[in-house]
Amino acid sequence: MIELMDRVICDEKDFKIVKLRKEDIYNGSLILVNKNHKFLGSNLDLIEVDDTYLYKYDQSPMYVSKLMDNSLKELIDAINGQQKMVAVSGYRSKDEQREIYDKSIFENGIEFTRKYVARPMESEHQTGLAIDLGEVVENIDFICPSFPDIGICKEFKDLAKSYGFVMRYSYDKEDITGISEEKWHFRYVGRPHAEIMDKYNFCLEEYMDFIVDFTFDNRYLFTTDKQEKVQVYYIEGKGDNTEIKIDSNKKYSVSGNNINGFIVTVWL
Ligand SMILES: [Zn+2]
């Protein structure tokens, strides 16, 4: 989530005040990036995918956001999945996304490309928070890798939510996301948000709509994270001066939504 050490402007015994800037709206693990909300983030903190955990699609280095790296490794450890899956695509720059988009139009046509490939600035891969995974097979399809609903891929999918990952594009949400089902595309949103989304069967668009009704001065969304009670609320961004007050003894995280505000998560 957002690194907040330099945002704390007041640190008392009982509470601290964290001052959020406008640019923070566009960073963090809950940012919504799609055709209506282009990626505006700047805070890319990338790390190379560890090939003791995942096979790589080709020889070139692959990167993901540091926000997801540990959780991805923990999830793979949990299913004993070291080197049993292939990482097909992680972070992509705007230019790489454009190249993939143009190449897919050339090779697959516009209809297929619109279904499966996001335009530059509209792809979650530019955030570093998405990864395409699949089973290790001889000829890996770069756009649509094989992700069967059995074996190691099923184990990964079933445990994903407990580690902060969601299958981002499902069949029943195609009219909302505008992207066809992609069993292989996992998005890191963090805990406990992936579990809340799963519980209510929300895609990220729906979750961001849902969460704005829970505010600091109105009501919180309560949930649990590994038996710990957690509160979640939304706060609208007010230029460079959005202040949040947090209990000094509580663990918390903040993410922008890439639209107009922040989601605050506090472990109670
Ligand atoms: Zn993808």
Boltz pocket constraint, residues with backbone or C-beta under 6 A from the ligand:
constraints:
  - pocket:
      binder: B
      contacts: [[A, 89], [A, 125], [A, 130], [A, 131], [A, 132], [A, 184], [A, 185], [A, 186]]
      max_distance: 6.0
